[in-house]
Amino acid sequence: MAEVIAAIAIMSTSLLAIFSTARSCSMAADRNRKLTQSVLIAETLLNEQMLDEQIAYQRTQGQTDKYSWQIKILQTDIENLAKIEITVALRHQSTRQQYELVSFLYIEPETVSK
């Protein structure tokens, strides 16, 4: 009888460890999926800015699905070079996950507007 109780205790401990590991893996996969979506949104926004012929030093913000984003186009000390900061954030329940992409863009002198 004692052997059966010991076997059940060992088996239940093993199952608990397996379920705990599976839950951790599932949560990590969800976090990675959200991060990947944030990266794709940021890269899309950066490509749109690079294709825009009328670049202006400004701040723009918006929302895509569950993600909010902000674009800052800032002047640098180097003439005709703009710094682009793109922040994509996801607010889920009480947590906020954020991804930031920073790049530089050469601006043709005649296309700069202030």
SULLINPE-V28665 format. One record per residue. N is the residue number from 1. SS is DSSP state (H for helix, E for strand, L for the rest). PSI is psi in degrees with one decimal (* if undefined). Layout:
# SULLINPE-V28665
<<N:SS:PSI> <N:SS:PSI>>
This chain:
# SULLINPE-V28665
<<1:L:-41.7> <2:H:-34.0> <3:H:-38.1> <4:H:-43.7> <5:H:-41.7> <6:H:-41.4> <7:H:-41.5> <8:H:-39.8> <9:H:-43.8> <10:H:-43.6> <11:H:-42.6> <12:H:-36.5> <13:H:-41.0> <14:H:-43.7> <15:H:-39.7> <16:H:-43.1> <17:H:-40.7> <18:H:-45.5> <19:H:-36.5> <20:H:-42.4> <21:H:-42.3> <22:H:-40.0> <23:H:-43.3> <24:H:-42.0> <25:H:-40.4> <26:H:-42.2> <27:H:-40.2> <28:H:-40.4> <29:H:-39.2> <30:H:-43.7> <31:H:-43.2> <32:H:-37.1> <33:H:-43.4> <34:H:-38.2> <35:H:-42.5> <36:H:-41.9> <37:H:-40.6> <38:H:-43.0> <39:H:-44.0> <40:H:-41.2> <41:H:-45.7> <42:H:-43.4> <43:H:-36.3> <44:H:-44.7> <45:H:-39.4> <46:H:-44.5> <47:H:-39.3> <48:H:-40.1> <49:H:-37.5> <50:H:-30.4> <51:H:-15.7> <52:L:125.6> <53:L:-18.8> <54:L:73.4> <55:L:134.3> <56:E:145.4> <57:L:107.1> <58:L:176.5> <59:E:134.3> <60:E:143.8> <61:E:160.7> <62:E:-169.4> <63:E:140.0> <64:E:115.3> <65:L:-119.6> <66:L:-0.2> <67:E:136.8> <68:E:148.9> <69:E:157.5> <70:E:135.8> <71:E:127.6> <72:E:123.5> <73:E:113.4> <74:E:149.5> <75:E:151.6> <76:L:176.3> <77:L:-14.8> <78:L:128.1> <79:L:138.8> <80:L:22.1> <81:E:122.1> <82:E:145.4> <83:E:128.6> <84:E:121.5> <85:E:120.5> <86:E:124.5> <87:E:126.7> <88:E:126.6> <89:E:146.6> <90:E:120.0> <91:E:117.9> <92:E:115.5> <93:L:-116.9> <94:L:2.8> <95:E:156.4> <96:E:120.6> <97:E:141.4> <98:E:142.0> <99:E:135.1> <100:E:131.7> <101:E:127.6> <102:E:133.3> <103:E:170.9> <104:E:149.0> <105:E:128.7> <106:E:132.7> <107:L:126.6> <108:L:135.5> <109:H:-37.1> <110:H:-10.9> <111:H:-2.8> <112:L:127.4> <113:E:146.8> <114:L:*>>
